[in-house]
């Protein structure tokens, strides 16, 4: 995994028969990672070879490469800390500058030595020695103390087996951004063993792209990386991700106070100096990922709560709108009730006042008891009272759907002839002209039947004819009843038309309301009306599952439309 995409071959030429050595397994792994990683880093192509041989009481291990080599001047300082010299935060070469320093100290703490031979342009050869073990395992407890500050406290001898996380357990996804392959490998191993899913980036640009492409719980970021520094990466990511959305842990060799301050200023959550204590690293990783998961849970809970609040708000708005609508309807009903009572009082009061005045006049001897003129006036008023009471009672039953309709199947053409015969006489009695063009269309109705209560239909047409008479002038008034068939909607549409004074447009909305009256051609005709006729028409039509509407123009006339359902006669249905 250290070679990655380089055209390099890695050869392990250590003879399995060589004797065991006395060493800390984890420290030996770190030595080999440092040397092999260093060899790969400075070798563009060729090979890296690991070989070993026994030399007295020591085992000599060599890591050789075909890389660019090291100059004689550099060899004298190769083990100095940070000898790489260029501590700029963004560099092309990469590396931390302390890998070989740590390696030398580890080898010496094991009682061995390390030497290097190198030729510029040909490669380098690092050889170190470790003591051969005369026992199965030998403890060297002093290593854990003497390697400070370069080694992690928790990995000192005696040897322990690292706990292995379940293969299916994933505690979170961690992105490690570091240009040093050794550091990447060590962190990868440690975090994978703890159950984390780990992805790696070898430079800052790659880290930014991976964050955009994948959901990451934590970013472990080195400051000194090629092309784009850790500071720049952190600063760019913070433009799109908050401290909780994407926790960032700076893990670097830079340990000055200014470096820490700068890290927090550009948006890091935490800061650790390499090398660090393994348990401390894992603890901080766990804490930051836990905070990230808690943040996501809070976001999900918040979204859920927002959804619930929105639903509840909508429900309350709907309920409030319904209550407002009900309240408006109740207010309208109350207003309608007051209006109805006022109209009833007015309609009842007018004839009652006249009757009362007549009785008083008779008592006081002002008029004769049997004078025909006044008796006729009283009789007319009593007739109006009877009709008003009858209409109120009938309308209330119709609105409450308490009327039982006597529905019969009628041949449409015969019913139309009956309507014509009945109401032609009424129109003529009202001194208006009746248009008989309905007879020309009756033959077209022979195929159809309708289902009506003829008594209620007579009442409906009577009210419409009476309304037309009221709003037309004697002798010049023209009233007609016509009918057409709408086969698509299976309806017969009646038109009761007059050439009267018409109705203003704003009044059309209320024309079917109780006690609503418009101006009439004759005040005498107006006195005969109860104001309930058209309201009764509407209820009768609706009771027959029909429709009623009106069109009118002032000084032109009005047309009342009544649409009633029809069907085909039985013999027509059979033939079809």
Secondary structure, 3 states (H helix, E strand, C coil): CCCCCCEEEEEEECCCCCCCECCCHHHHHHHHHHHHHHHHHCCCEEEEEEEEEEECCEEEEEEEECCCCCCHHHHCCCCCCCCCCCCCCECCCCCCCCHHHHHHHHHHHCCCCEEEEEECCCEEEEEEEEEECCCCCCCCCCHHHHCCCCCCHHHCCCCCCCCCCCCCCCCCEEEEECCCHHHHHHHHHHHHHCCCEEEEECCHHHHHHHHHHCCCCEEEECCCECCCCHHHHHHHHCCCCCCCCCEEEEEECCCCHHHHHHHHHCCCCEEEECCCCHHHHHHHHHHHHHHHHHHHHHHHHHHHHHHHHHHHHHHHHHHHHHHHHHHHHHHHHHHHHHHHHHHHHHHHHHHHHHHHHHHHHHHCCCCCCCCHHHHHHHHHHHHHHHHHHHHHHHHHHHHCCCCCCCCEEEEHHHHHHHHHHHHHHHHHHCCCEEECHHHHCHHHHCCEEEEECHHHHHHHHHHHHHHHHHCCCCCCCEEEEEEEEECCCCEEEEEEEECCCCCCHHHHHHCCCCCCCCCCCCHHHHHHCCCCHHHHHHHHHHHCCCEEEEEEECCCEEEEEEEEEEEECHHHHHHC
